Amino acid sequence: MKQSKYTAKQPDAQGYINYSAQEDAVWAELYQRQWPIIQNRACDAYLRGLELLELSTHKVPQCAEVSSRLREFTGWQVVPVAALISFEEFFALLAEKKFPAASFIRTREDMDYLPEPDIFHEIFGHCPLLTDTTYANFMHEYGKIGHGASAKDKVYLARLFWFTIEFGLLQQANKLSIYGAGILSSQEETIYALESDVPLRKPFEIIDVLRTPYRYDIKQQTYFVIQSFDELYQLTQHDLLGIIAEVKPLGLYPAQHAGEAASDKLKGC
Ligand code: CO
């Protein structure tokens, strides 16, 4: 697995991270260019959450400040971590309603794309929906299931995360919308996910999702469309690990491209 060229920024004793003026300027530019294009594309719950969080538009928000808002709504927190963490650590944090956030911000050379999560992806992409009760409950139940799951089952659970929390689409009353953080933090993919005729957009079906390989280094070939966040929450109230056990002998679908990268770490989440 490729090493990140970025290093995590360490919070001080009060949990604050020092970002330079240059880093704040990167945040401001990313925010300003993403905000207008998500208006008619992000799902309503995301746009509501973005408003509730009152994120700074001109400097990198502090995880501690975002957490104090999130706590009011759903009891979640966002905690700074190294750029890439193990499945073990990832699920343990989610089980405690702590969302792990890579703390560095991309440099100017990587404005359009980087294959790993940065603080813009984590906060702008993920945090608004953590204000939504059903979505937040799904994430918590998912974390608890993952925390107790075997290493092999965690890989299947990561695939579910990929096609929902990272790259999911939601059918709203009269239009298809985006809720996946991997899409909403990417200028190009926000438009591509809804408007390109290249990718497949399939109804969400858990067996199908668990069998679909993914790539983190290109725009997605397949998106799964849910009807509501309750559809995700309900998955956690049934025997999700039992479904995974049924899927394992079926194997993955053939990859459309070079195939899912083998990795024991979570990328892009
Ligand atoms: Co992510």
Residues whose N, C-alpha, C, O or C-beta is under 5 A from the ligand:
A	BS01	CO	P117 A181 G268 C269
